[in-house]
Amino acid sequence: MNLKKEITKILFEKGYILNYKFVEDGPQGTIKVALKYDPATKANAIKCLKRVSTPGLRKYTGYKDMPRVINGLGIAILSTSQGVMTDKEASQLKIGGEVLCYVY
């Protein structure tokens, strides 16, 4: 599966986005995302999405040194040998990997 599709799927499963749809138009395709808002305050569900690893500087972590995003309230998305997953899932499986982004 494509890395962008896996990240979108994780954001949907964790409740950061309302819905998503993959549109195959052209060689890359497009991902249409319905953002999630709080009905009372109209605040975004995603406050910040910060890219950590870049093509010029990759950031790797072991399972013992897993990053904590806002003291456990946010998630870090990692690319591991067993696929793309959150920091909590990788800690339970005791595997490390490349830190792709932080979401809170």
C-alpha positions in Angstrom: 0.0 0.0 0.0 1.1 3.6 -0.6 2.6 5.5 2.3 0.2 8.4 1.9 -2.8 6.0 1.9 -1.5 4.4 5.1 -1.0 7.7 6.9 -4.5 8.8 5.9 -6.0 5.5 7.2 -4.3 6.0 10.6 -5.6 9.5 10.9 -9.1 8.2 10.1 -8.8 5.3 12.6 -7.6 7.6 15.4 -10.4 10.1 14.8 -8.4 13.1 13.4 -10.3 13.2 10.1 -14.0 12.6 9.4 -13.7 10.7 6.1 -11.4 10.2 3.1 -11.6 9.1 -0.5 -8.9 8.1 -3.0 -9.4 9.4 -6.6 -7.3 7.9 -9.3 -6.8 10.7 -11.7 -3.4 10.8 -13.4 -0.2 9.0 -12.4 -0.3 10.0 -8.7 -3.9 10.2 -7.9 -5.6 12.5 -5.3 -6.7 12.0 -1.7 -9.9 13.9 -0.7 -10.1 14.4 3.0 -13.1 15.6 5.0 -11.7 17.4 8.0 -13.2 16.9 11.5 -14.4 19.9 13.6 -15.8 20.2 17.1 -19.5 21.0 16.7 -19.7 23.4 19.6 -16.5 25.4 19.3 -15.8 24.8 15.5 -12.2 24.0 16.4 -10.1 21.7 14.2 -9.5 18.1 15.4 -5.9 18.4 14.1 -4.2 21.3 15.8 -0.8 20.5 14.3 0.7 18.0 11.8 4.5 18.3 11.9 6.8 16.5 9.5 9.8 15.0 11.3 11.8 13.0 8.7 12.8 14.7 5.5 14.6 13.3 2.5 17.8 15.1 3.5 17.6 14.1 7.2 15.9 10.9 8.3 15.0 10.5 12.0 15.0 7.0 13.4 14.0 5.8 16.9 14.2 2.6 18.8 11.3 1.3 20.9 12.9 2.3 24.1 13.4 6.0 22.9 9.9 6.4 21.4 8.9 10.1 21.1 6.0 11.3 23.3 3.8 13.9 21.6 2.3 16.4 24.0 2.9 13.9 26.9 0.9 11.1 25.2 -2.1 13.2 24.0 -0.9 13.3 20.4 0.5 10.5 18.2 3.7 10.0 16.2 3.4 8.0 13.0 6.3 5.7 12.3 7.4 3.6 9.3 8.6 0.3 10.6 9.6 -3.1 9.2 6.1 -4.3 9.8 4.3 -1.3 8.2 3.2 2.2 9.1 1.8 2.5 12.6 1.5 4.8 15.6 4.1 5.1 18.4 1.9 3.3 20.8 1.5 0.3 18.5 5.2 0.2 17.8 6.0 0.3 21.5 3.7 -2.7 22.2 5.4 -4.7 19.4 8.8 -3.5 20.7 10.0 -2.3 17.2 11.5 1.0 16.2 11.5 2.8 12.9 11.6 6.1 11.0 9.5 8.9 12.6 7.4 10.4 9.8 5.3 13.0 11.6 3.7 14.2 14.8 -0.1 14.8 15.0 -2.0 16.6 17.8 
